[in-house]
Amino acid sequence: MPTYEYQCEACGHEFELFQSMSASVKRKCPECSKLKLKRLIGTGSGVLFKGSGFYETDYRSKSYEKDKAADKPKSSSDTEASKSSSDKSKSSDSKSKKSKPSSD
């Protein structure tokens, strides 16, 4: 059931009313009792699912799944090649540090 906003055109009183969608629009102001109520257009609210079984990641799109698969390494040989190149760069860095004379 939605919450509707009302404003009296006579006295300016504003309030919110929780009522069903099939209920008739109210016309009588609860403050001044004049028939000058006007239902305002509200911003509404977002849908919020609570409870178990409603996870953000449950219903991912097919394009997301495709992109996710594309980000994974293609084969184990590619990952081994990248590891060996990083190991070589680490060993060359350690050699260059050892070869520098100390300034003590």
C-alpha positions as CSV (number, residue, x, y, z in Angstrom):
1,M,0.0,0.0,0.0
2,P,1.5,3.4,-1.0
3,T,1.8,6.5,1.0
4,Y,0.1,9.6,-0.6
5,E,0.9,13.2,0.1
6,Y,-1.9,15.7,0.5
7,Q,-2.0,19.5,0.8
8,C,-5.0,21.7,1.7
9,E,-5.4,24.6,-0.7
10,A,-7.3,26.6,1.9
11,C,-5.0,26.4,5.0
12,G,-1.8,25.0,3.5
13,H,-1.8,21.9,5.8
14,E,0.4,19.1,4.4
15,F,0.3,15.5,5.5
16,E,1.0,11.9,4.3
17,L,-1.7,9.2,4.2
18,F,-1.1,5.5,4.0
19,Q,-4.0,4.1,1.9
20,S,-4.7,1.5,-0.7
21,M,-4.4,2.2,-4.4
22,S,-8.1,1.6,-4.9
23,A,-9.2,4.0,-2.1
24,S,-10.8,7.2,-3.2
25,V,-8.9,10.5,-3.1
26,K,-9.6,12.4,0.2
27,R,-11.2,15.8,-0.2
28,K,-11.8,17.1,3.4
29,C,-8.9,18.7,5.3
30,P,-8.4,17.3,8.8
31,E,-7.3,20.7,10.1
32,C,-9.8,23.2,8.7
33,S,-12.5,20.7,7.6
34,K,-12.8,22.4,4.2
35,L,-13.1,20.4,1.0
36,K,-9.9,21.8,-0.5
37,L,-7.5,18.8,-0.2
38,K,-5.3,18.1,-3.2
39,R,-3.3,14.9,-3.6
40,L,0.3,15.8,-4.5
41,I,2.6,13.9,-6.9
42,G,5.2,12.3,-4.7
43,T,8.6,10.9,-5.5
44,G,7.6,7.4,-4.6
45,S,10.0,4.9,-3.1
46,G,12.3,2.2,-4.4
47,V,11.5,-1.4,-4.2
48,L,13.3,-3.2,-1.4
49,F,13.4,-6.9,-1.2
50,K,14.2,-8.3,2.2
51,G,14.7,-11.8,3.4
52,S,16.7,-14.8,2.3
53,G,16.9,-15.5,-1.4
54,F,17.1,-11.9,-2.6
55,Y,20.7,-11.4,-3.5
56,E,22.0,-8.7,-5.8
57,T,24.2,-11.3,-7.6
58,D,21.5,-13.9,-8.2
59,Y,20.1,-12.5,-11.4
60,R,23.1,-11.2,-13.3
61,S,22.8,-10.4,-17.0
62,K,24.3,-12.6,-19.7
63,S,26.6,-9.8,-20.7
64,Y,28.0,-9.7,-17.2
65,E,28.7,-13.4,-17.3
66,K,30.4,-13.0,-20.7
67,D,32.7,-10.2,-19.4
68,K,33.5,-12.2,-16.2
69,A,34.6,-15.2,-18.3
70,A,36.7,-12.9,-20.6
71,D,38.6,-11.6,-17.5
72,K,39.7,-15.0,-16.4
73,P,43.2,-16.3,-17.6
74,K,42.8,-18.4,-20.8
75,S,45.2,-21.2,-19.9
76,S,47.7,-22.2,-17.3
77,S,50.7,-21.6,-19.7
78,D,49.8,-17.9,-19.8
79,T,49.9,-17.6,-16.0
80,E,53.2,-19.5,-15.8
81,A,54.7,-17.2,-18.4
82,S,53.7,-14.2,-16.4
83,K,55.0,-15.7,-13.2
84,S,58.4,-16.5,-14.7
85,S,58.8,-13.0,-16.1
86,S,57.9,-11.4,-12.7
87,D,60.4,-13.8,-11.0
88,K,63.2,-12.7,-13.5
89,S,62.5,-9.0,-12.7
90,K,62.6,-9.7,-9.0
91,S,66.0,-11.6,-9.2
92,S,67.5,-8.8,-11.4
93,D,66.4,-6.2,-8.8
94,S,68.0,-8.2,-6.0
95,K,71.3,-8.6,-7.9
96,S,71.5,-4.9,-8.6
97,K,71.0,-4.1,-4.9
98,K,73.8,-6.5,-4.0
99,S,76.3,-5.1,-6.5
100,K,76.0,-1.5,-5.3
101,P,78.9,-0.6,-3.0
102,S,77.8,0.7,0.4
103,S,78.6,4.3,1.4
104,D,79.3,3.6,5.0
